[in-house]
């Protein structure tokens, strides 16, 4: 079991995902970016390629970030970090920032305890894989689940697989296009999830360009926020264009914290800072 609890402030996750392009050094640089920005956590994606990739996709030839063409299976194998890399990442994050991952297959789920991750992420693509959700539930860890590509019935089925086995469950509004257009974000889903799942923490996973819509999600009550990060949005890779560069990440976290300060209690009263104006103006 873990002693992780979602904090009272907005839990900000820097999604490194596969933007390391298989490089441990790049992964560490991205961790540094997240720490410098004041994020609460970094997240990776863990796959055993031949288990998580559909067989009909194995031999599909595609371009890669390294400027060569290879099959999709070869690409996935090349882009994965090794178990030794993840042990190094565990040490690199220790006492600096929370780290965890989204496992895409049973073997990856079973590696989560090896790395002492305090929580686990269910990506949108896995929500309908009830067998894999059962494996994740058996970890008895807090779970964050994105809900892209899902309707209410799919989310209800997934939640029923996870509860009551997981101590905490967060559901994130998500649009699974990269980058997502503003008209496809449907931020009012935050209110729907709050109404339909009152026992869950509600949050937002953004794939759009820019920051303002993510800030709007926080203002609408998102307690967890996840955004992909990159060193350079022009870097080749499927998620880079929908990611935030270091200066943008610093700005996003700063403005989220500023909003939390500005939100206040809602009490209607005369503020101490008002009193000089009363004496002068009223």
N, C-alpha and C positions, 0 to 999 in steps of 0.2 A: 504493500500500500504506500501511498505518497501523502505527504502533508501539504501538498499544493492546494491553495485556495485562490480563486479569482479575487484580485484586489478591489478596493473601493474605487480606485481611479481607473481610467480606461486602460485596459491591458493591450499594449501596442506590440504587435508581432511583425518583425522584419522577415518576410518570406524569401529566403535565399533559394529554396527550391533546387532547380538544376542550373541556375545562372552562374554557378562555378565552372560549368562546362568540363567537369571531371578533374579540375585542378584543386588540390588541397590548398595551395598558396592563395588562389583566388578566393576560396571559401573563407580562409582566415582573414583576408582583407575585408570581405563583406561582413564578417563578425565584428571586426574593428569599427566599421562604418556604423553598425547598429548600436554598438556600445557608445560610441561618440555621440550619436544622436539622442541617446537616452531611452532607447527602446527597452521593453520589458523582456523580450524573448526573440530568438532567431529560430526559424524552422527550415528543415530540409525535407526532401522527398527521397524515400528509400524504396528501391525496386530490385527484384531478381528478374532481369529482363525477359527471360524465356517463360517465366510464370505470369508476369503482369502484362505482357504484350500479346495481343491476339495472334494466333499462328498465321492468319491470312495477311498479317502485316510484316511478318519476319523478313521476307525477301523483297519488300518494296524498296526500291532504290531512291535515295533522297540526298539533297544537299546537306552539308554539315557545317558547324562553326569553324572547322579547320580547313575549309576550302577544297575538300575532296568529297566525292560522292561515295556512299556506302549503303548497305542495306539498313533498314530501320532497326533490326536486331543488333547489328554491329554497332550502330550509332548509340543505341541504348546501353550496350555493354561498355562502350568507351566513355560514356558520360557519367557512369556510376562511380561514386566514391567507394573505396574498399573498407572492409571491417577495420583494418589498421588505421585508415584515415579517420573513421568515426571515433575510434578510441582517442586519437590525437585531438579531434575536435572537442570531445568531452573534456579533456584536460585544458584545452585552450579556453573553453567557456567557463570553467570552474571559478566560482566566486566573482564572476564578471557579469554573466547574463544567463538566463534560462535558455536551454536548447531542447528541442524535441523534433519529431519528424512525422510525416504522413506515410505510413506503410501501404504499399499497393498490392501486396500478396501475402499469403500465409507465412512464408519463410521470413519475410521482413517484419511482420507482426511479432513473431517469436524472438526476434533480435532486440526488440524494444527494452525488455528488462536487462539485457546484457549491458546496455549503455546507461542504465539507471535514469531513464527519462522520466520526469515527473508527471507528464501528461502525453496525450497522443492526439493526432489530427486525423479525421476522416475526410478525405478530399471528395469533392462533388461527384467525381467519376465512380466512387465506391459506394455511394449511398444505397444503391439498389442491390449490392452484393451482400445478401443477408448472411451467407456463410462466413464471409470475411468479417462482417460486423460482429458475429458471434465470437470469433477469435479475439477481436479487439475488446469486446465486453469482458472476456475471461481474464484480461489483464487487470481489471478492477482499478483502472486509472481514470482521472478526469479526462473527458473527451471534448474536443472542439470539432464540430462537423459543419462543413460548408454545404449549402443547399442549392448550388447552381444546377441547372438542367433537371430540377425536381418540381413535382407538383405536391400538393398537400398530402395526398395519400401515400406517396413515396416517403415523405418526411415522417409521417405518422408510423409507417411500418419500421423505419430505421430506429426511431426513438423507442418503439416498443421492444426492439432487440437489445438496446443499450440499457434502458432502465429496467429493473432497479440495480443492475450490476455495477454501474459506474457511479462514483460518488458525486460528480458534478458533470453537467452536460451543457455546452454552449452551442447554439445554432447561429450560423452566420449567413446573412443574406449575401448572395453571390450571383454574378452573371458570368457565365463561362465562355466569354469571347475575349480575344486578346489583340488589341485593346478593345474594351467595351465602350459603346456609344452612350452618351448621357440618356438618350431616350429609351435605352434598354436596361437602365439600372433599377428602376422601379423601387425606389427607397421606401415606399410605403409598405413594402413587405416586412420591414422592421416592426411596424405596428401589428401586422397580421400574425407574425411569429409570437409577439408578446401576448396577443390574445389567445392564440391556439395552444401555446406551450408556456403557461405562466410559471412553471417550476424551472425553466431553463434560463440560462444567461443568454442574452441576445446580442449579436454583434454583426460585423460587416467585413467581408473580404472583397477588396476592390481590384479590378483589372483595368480600370479606366486610366486615361492620361490626365495629368493634373491632380490637384489636391482638394479643391473646394468641395467636391461631392463627398469625399471621405469625411471632411469636417462637418458637412451637413448630416451625415449618418451619426456622428458623435452627438451633435445637437439634438437629433431625434431619439437618442437614448442608447446607441450602440455602446456596450460595455467592453467589447473586444473588437479590435481593429487589426486587420492583416493587409499588408501591401507588399508586393514583390519589390525587391531592391536589386540594384545593379551598380557596377562601377561606371558604366557608360552605356546609355540606351542604344548606341549604334553598334554595340557588340553583337555579332551573329548569335542567334539562338531564338527559340520559339517564344520565350517569355520576356525577352529584354525590352521590347518596345512598350510593353504594358507595365514596366517597372519604374521605380523612383531612383534617381541618382542621389549621391550623398547629401548634396546641399538641399535638395528637395525633402529628403527624409528628416534632416535636422529641422527644417521649417515646419513640416507636418507635426512632428512631436511637440515642438515649441508651441504651436498654435492650439493643439489639443489641450496642453497643460494650461495655456492662457484661458481657454474656454472653461475648463474646469474651475479655475479661479474666479472667472467672471460669472459663472452660473449662479452662485449664491444660494441662499435658503428660500427665497421667494417671499419672505416676510415683508409686509408693508409697514415701514416705520421710518422715522427721520434718522438719517445716517449722520454720524459724527462729522463726516466730510461736508454735509449739507449746512451745518450750523453757521459757519462764516457767511455763506450766501444768504441765509435767512436774515442775519443781522444787516446785511448790505442791501438786499433786494426786496424783501417782503415788507 
